[in-house]
Amino acid sequence: MLRAAQELAPAEVELTIFDLDGIPLFNQDTENQPPPRVSEFKSKIRRADAILFSTPQYSKSIPGVLKNALDWGVRPEGDNAFDGKPAAIVSASTGRFGGALAQYHLRQILVDLNVHPVNDPEVFVSMAPRGFAAEGKLIDEDSRRQLRRLLEVLVGWTIRLKAVGQSEGSAPGE
């Protein structure tokens, strides 16, 4: 999904993929001296104008590795790298609902992180093996069209939130 998003993003958009591999399990005992991979993760979040979350659905929710990364991203208290960020969510699943339950659970979590997700359109790729070619390319044209539209809406949402933040004298979340 993220490689497809890079391909389909508006020309003015640079979409950087950050792989969560290497982020250790959250440990509150070390949150004030986070491991280098966690510091890199939080730095990239802070520098991003917006965030595109891509998630599969495991056990009707998000994968533990994503929840773990979200926990690192908001800790220690008062150091929320996600604060005020515009975001969008995409998901793919081998089931009929395309990760809808994972997206809805992620939206609940994002409320606590003070992230401002795009509400519409929602992009779910159901029966994912049919929508992707063997090498991982998104080939379902309807899904590609929906993803392109979501990215356009995310760009517009990001611009709107920045304008609100500038009119108040600071960026959203500051």
N, C-alpha and C positions, 0 to 999 in steps of 0.2 A: 504493500500500500504506500509506503513512504517513497519507494523508488518511483512509483507511478505519480505520486504527488510532485516529486522533483520534475518529472517530465511534463506534467500538466499545469504547473504553477504559472501564473502570469509572468510575463517577461521581466518585470521589475523586481520579482521576488527571488531571493536566494534562500533555498531551503536546505538546511544542514541537518543531516541525520546524526543523532547521538545514540549510540548503542549502549544499553544499560549494563552490558557485560562488564564485570570487574567491580561493580559497586558492591561492597560487602554488606552483610546484614546490619541493619541499623542497631547501634548500641548507644544508649543514652549516656553511658559512662565516658564515651569518647566523642560525644557530639561537639564539644568545644574545640577539639583538635581533630577535625575530620580527616580521613585518609585522602591522599592526593586525587584519587578518582572522583571522590565526592566533591572536593573543592572545584575540580574541573567541571563537573556536572552543574554545580550551582552557578559558576561563572558564566557558562554558556546560556543558562536560563536567563540570568540577569541581562546579558547582552542582546538576547533575542527580542525582537519587536512583538512577536507572538509565538505561540506554541501549537504545534499540531501533534496531538496524541494519537498514536496508532496502537490498537490493542486487539489481541485475540480474546476469546472468551473461554475461561476455564472454570468449571463448576459453577456456572451461572454468575460469574464475577470477573474481575480483572485478575491477571496473573500476580502472584506474590512478588515477583521481581519489580513490577511496576509500583505496587503499593509500597514496597521497601524504598524505592527511589523517591517517591512522593514524601515519605516520612523524612528522609535525609534532607530533601529540598526545603522543608519548613522548620528545621531544627538547627541550632537551639532556638528556644522561644525568642521572638523578636528578630529573627534572621530568616524570614520567609522569602526565598528567591522567587517564588511564584506570585507574590503579592501584586494584584492589579493587572496581571497579564491577560490579554485577550487570547483565546484558544479555540480550537476546533478538535473534534474527535472523529476518528474513522475506525472501523473495525471490520474484521473478516472472520468467518467461522465456517466450519464444515456443516453446521446445522442450518435449519431453515430461517432462523432469525438473524443471522449475520453478525452476532455479537451484540445485539440490542441490549441484553441484560447487563453485559459488561459496560457498555456505554452509560446506561442509566446509573449503575453503581458508581462509575467514575465521576459522573456529574454530581452525585451526592458528596463525594470526597472533595471535589473542586470548590464547592460552596465554602467548606472550612478553610481552604487554601486561599480564598479571595481571588479566584480565577474567574474570568468573565467569558464563558464559552458561547460560541455561536449556537443558537437554538435551532435554526432552520437554514439550510437543509441538513438532514441527518443522512449519513452515508454508512450503510451496512452492506457488506458483500456476503450474501448467504451462499451456501453450497460452494464454498471457496474453491475447491478443486476444479469446478467447472468454469470459474471466473478468471483463473490464472493459468498461464501456459506453464509447461514443465519447468522452465528456467525462472519462474516467478513473476513474469510480466503480466500485469492486469490486462486481460483481453476482452472482458465483458464491456461492451460499448455503453450500455446504460450506466454501469458503475463508473466508467471513465467520465462520462458526462456529468454525473452527480458529484464526483470528486472535483472536477474542474470548477463547477459552480460553487461548491463549498469553499474552495480556495479563494475564489473571487469575493465571496461574502466575507471571509476572514480578513482579507486585505482591507475591504471597506470598513469592517468593524474595528480593525486596528487603527485606521485613520480617524474614525469617529472618537474612539477612546483617547487617542493622543490629543485631539483637538479639545476635548473636554478637560483633560489634564492641563493643557497649556492655558486654557482660559481661566483655570483656577490657580495658575501659577506653578503647577508642578505636574509631573507625569502621573498617570493613574497608578495608585498604590504607593506613591511617595508620601 
